[in-house]
C-alpha cells in the first residue's frame, strides 16, 4: 500500500467563477471556508504520516489569503512542499500579480498551478492568467498549467503557449522541451457535478481501473471531511472527519474498505468512460 504523498486542502468551495465542468459545484454562492486551526491540524497530521506535498485548492484559494498565508508558512516550517491551484482572477495587472505572489513566495510557496481552458476563461480574462504566469516565472516559482478538454474546445493545449507568449511550456506526453518554464497537463471533463451536463465528450473503452492516487493523494474539505482523493470520487465518498478523528485513524480504516481496495488493485470494468475518475465513480451507481 503506497504511503500518503499529498494532501489537497480544499480551503473553500467559494469561487469567483461558476465553471460548467466543476464537479464540486463551486461558485460565488458557496460560503464554506476552512478554519485556520483545522488547516494547521491537517498539515501537522499529514506531515506525521510522511506526506510530501500540501496542495491548497478549492473553490478559489486566493479568495482566502488570510488563511493561505499562515498555512503556507506552517507547512514550510515542517518541510512540506506547497502548491496553490488557482484560476488567476486576482492578477488584473502585472503589479497586482506580483503583490499577491511575493508574500506567498516569501513564506515558502513552491508551485503555482493555473487553470486555463474554455470553462475558466468564461469568467477570467486570459490576460489576468498571463499576468499571474509572468509574475510566478519572474519569482522562480515552479508552474503547472491544468487545462480541461472536451471534444470541441477552442482553447487547446497547443494554443496555450501562444496565449501566454511562451514557447518553453512542456505539454505532458508531447514533444520534449528543454528546460521548460512550465508543465501543462490535459484532463478530460469528468461527468460529475456540473460536468454531467456537458455532452461533447470523447469516450474510450476501458477494461480495468487502477488508481494509485486513492488514499495517497487525498482531499480534506472546508468542514474537515476527508476524501479518498481530490477527484470527483470526493463528492461520493467521505472517509471521516478530521474534527472527530485523527487523520491516521481515518486512513487506516479506509485501507480496509473493499471498494477502495478493489480500485487500487485494478477492478475489471467495461463500458464507455472518459477517464479513470469517470470509470471509478460509475462503480458507485
C-alpha positions in Angstrom: 0.0 0.0 0.0 1.5 3.3 -1.1 2.0 5.8 1.7 0.4 9.3 1.9 2.0 11.6 -0.7 -0.1 14.7 -0.9 -3.0 16.3 0.9 -5.3 18.6 -1.0 -6.8 21.2 1.3 -10.0 22.5 -0.2 -9.9 25.8 1.7 -13.2 26.9 0.4 -15.9 26.0 -2.1 -16.4 29.7 -2.8 -15.2 30.8 -6.2 -15.5 33.9 -8.4 -16.3 31.6 -11.2 -19.0 29.0 -11.7 -17.5 26.8 -14.3 -19.7 24.4 -16.2 -17.4 21.4 -15.6 -16.8 21.8 -11.9 -17.6 18.6 -10.0 -17.5 20.4 -6.6 -20.1 22.9 -8.0 -18.0 25.8 -6.6 -19.2 29.4 -7.2 -19.9 32.8 -5.6 -22.9 31.4 -3.8 -20.9 29.0 -1.7 -19.7 30.2 1.8 -17.9 27.2 3.3 -14.4 28.1 4.5 -11.9 26.0 6.4 -10.7 27.4 9.8 -7.0 28.2 10.4 -6.9 25.7 13.3 -8.4 22.9 11.1 -5.8 23.7 8.4 -3.0 23.6 10.9 -4.2 20.2 12.3 -4.5 18.8 8.8 -1.0 19.8 7.8 0.5 18.7 11.1 -1.0 15.2 10.9 -0.2 14.9 7.2 3.5 15.6 8.0 3.5 13.0 10.7 2.2 10.5 8.1 5.0 11.3 5.7 3.2 13.5 3.2 5.5 15.4 0.9 3.0 18.0 -0.5 0.2 20.2 0.6 -2.0 21.5 -2.3 -4.2 24.5 -1.5 -7.2 24.2 -3.7 -11.0 24.8 -3.7 -13.0 26.7 -4.9 -10.6 29.6 -5.3 -7.9 29.7 -2.6 -6.9 33.4 -3.4 -10.3 34.4 -2.0 -8.9 33.4 1.4 -5.4 35.0 1.5 -5.6 35.5 5.3 -5.9 31.7 5.6 -3.4 30.8 2.9 -0.5 32.8 4.4 -0.3 31.1 7.9 -0.9 27.6 6.4 1.9 28.0 3.8 4.2 29.3 6.5 3.4 26.3 8.8 3.8 23.7 6.0 7.1 25.3 5.1 8.3 25.1 8.7 7.5 21.3 8.7 9.5 20.8 5.5 6.5 20.2 3.2 6.3 21.4 -0.4 3.3 23.6 -1.2 1.2 24.4 -4.2 -1.8 26.7 -4.9 -4.3 25.8 -7.5 -5.9 29.0 -8.9 -7.8 30.5 -11.9 -5.6 33.6 -11.7 -8.6 36.1 -11.4 -6.6 38.2 -8.9 -3.8 39.1 -11.4 -5.6 42.0 -13.1 -2.4 43.8 -13.7 1.3 42.8 -13.6 1.7 44.9 -10.4 -1.3 43.2 -8.7 0.0 39.8 -9.7 3.4 40.4 -8.1 1.9 42.0 -5.0 -0.3 38.8 -4.5 2.5 36.3 -5.1 5.6 37.9 -3.5 4.3 37.4 0.2 3.4 33.8 -0.5 6.7 33.1 -2.2 8.4 34.7 0.8 6.6 32.2 3.1 7.8 29.3 1.1 5.3 28.6 -1.7 6.8 26.2 -4.3 4.3 25.9 -7.1 1.6 27.9 -8.7 -0.9 25.7 -10.6 -3.0 27.7 -13.1 -6.2 26.6 -14.8 -6.6 27.6 -18.4 -9.4 26.3 -20.6 -12.7 27.2 -22.3 -14.6 26.8 -19.0 -12.4 29.0 -16.8 -12.0 31.7 -19.5 -15.7 32.3 -19.5 -15.0 34.0 -16.2 -11.3 35.0 -16.1 -9.7 37.0 -18.9 -6.6 35.2 -20.2 -4.7 38.5 -19.7 -5.1 38.0 -16.0 -3.8 34.5 -16.1 -0.8 35.7 -18.2 0.0 38.3 -15.6 -0.1 35.6 -12.9 2.1 33.3 -15.1 4.7 36.0 -15.7 4.9 37.0 -12.1 5.4 33.4 -11.0 8.1 32.9 -13.6 9.8 36.1 -12.5 9.9 34.9 -8.9 11.2 31.5 -9.9 8.1 29.6 -8.8 7.5 26.2 -10.5 4.4 26.5 -12.7 1.9 23.8 -13.6 -0.9 24.6 -16.1 -4.1 22.4 -16.0 -6.4 22.5 -19.0 -9.7 20.6 -19.0 -10.6 19.4 -22.5 -13.7 18.2 -24.3 -14.3 17.4 -27.9 -15.0 20.9 -29.2 -12.5 23.0 -27.2 -11.4 26.4 -28.6 -8.6 26.6 -26.1 -6.3 23.6 -26.7 -3.0 22.6 -25.1 -1.3 23.6 -28.4 -2.7 27.2 -28.2 -1.8 27.9 -24.6 1.9 28.6 -25.2 0.8 31.2 -27.8 -1.8 32.7 -25.3 0.9 33.0 -22.7 3.6 34.1 -25.2 6.0 31.5 -24.0 7.2 28.6 -26.3 9.0 26.9 -23.4 5.9 25.1 -22.0 6.1 21.4 -21.9 2.9 19.6 -22.7 3.0 16.3 -20.9 3.0 13.4 -23.4 4.1 15.6 -26.3 7.4 16.7 -27.8 10.2 17.4 -25.3 11.0 21.0 -24.4 14.5 21.7 -23.0 14.4 23.4 -19.6 10.7 24.3 -19.7 9.3 27.2 -17.8 6.0 25.3 -17.1 4.4 21.9 -17.3 1.0 21.6 -19.0 -1.4 18.8 -18.1 -4.5 17.9 -20.1 -7.5 16.5 -18.2 -10.8 15.5 -19.9 -14.1 16.7 -18.5 -15.4 14.2 -15.9 -19.2 13.9 -16.0 -19.7 14.5 -12.3 -21.2 17.5 -10.5 -21.9 20.3 -13.0 -19.8 18.3 -15.5 -22.7 15.9 -16.0 -24.4 18.4 -18.2 -21.5 18.6 -20.7 -22.2 16.3 -23.6 -19.3 16.8 -26.1 -17.1 14.2 -24.6 -14.7 11.9 -26.3 -15.3 8.4 -24.9 -13.0 5.5 -24.9 -13.4 1.9 -23.8 -11.7 0.8 -20.6 -11.3 -2.7 -19.3 -9.9 -2.0 -15.9 -9.3 0.8 -13.4 -6.3 1.2 -11.3 -5.8 4.4 -9.4 -2.6 4.9 -7.4 -3.9 8.2 -6.1 -6.7 6.9 -3.9 -5.6 7.2 -0.3 -2.3 8.5 -1.4 -3.4 11.9 -2.8 -6.3 12.7 -0.5 -8.6 15.7 -0.1 -9.8 17.5 3.0 -12.9 19.7 2.7 -13.6 23.0 4.4 -15.6 21.3 7.1 -12.9 18.7 7.9 -14.4 15.9 5.7 -11.6 13.6 4.5 -11.9 12.3 0.9 -10.1 9.3 -0.7 -8.8 11.6 -3.5 -9.1 15.2 -4.8 -11.1 13.9 -7.8 -14.8 13.5 -8.3 -14.9 10.5 -6.0 -14.7 13.0 -3.3 -18.3 14.1 -4.0 -19.4 10.5 -3.5 -17.3 9.1 -0.6 -16.3 10.7 2.8 -13.9 8.7 4.9 -14.4 10.5 8.1 -14.0 14.0 9.6 -10.8 15.5 10.9 -12.7 17.3 13.7 -13.7 13.9 15.2 -10.7 11.7 14.5 -7.0 11.8 13.7 -6.0 11.5 10.1 -4.0 8.3 10.8 -7.1 6.6 12.2 -9.3 7.7 9.3 -6.8 6.4 6.7 -6.2 3.2 8.5 -9.9 2.5 8.4 -10.1 3.4 4.8 -7.4 1.0 3.8 -9.7 -1.8 4.9 -12.6 -0.6 2.6 -13.3 -3.2 0.0 -14.4 -0.8 -2.7 -11.2 1.4 -2.4 -9.0 -1.7 -2.3 -10.6 -3.0 -5.5 -9.9 0.3 -7.3 -6.3 0.3 -6.2 -5.8 -3.3 -7.3 -7.4 -2.7 -10.7 -11.0 -3.7 -10.7 -12.1 -5.0 -14.1 -14.8 -2.9 -15.8 -16.0 -2.3 -19.3 -18.0 0.5 -20.8 -17.7 3.9 -22.4 -15.7 6.0 -20.0 -13.7 9.2 -20.4 -11.2 8.9 -17.6 -10.2 6.6 -14.7 -12.3 9.0 -12.5 -15.4 8.5 -14.6 -15.0 4.8 -14.6 -14.3 4.8 -10.8 -17.4 6.8 -9.9 -19.6 4.7 -12.2 -19.0 1.7 -9.9 -21.0 3.5 -7.2 -24.0 4.0 -9.4 
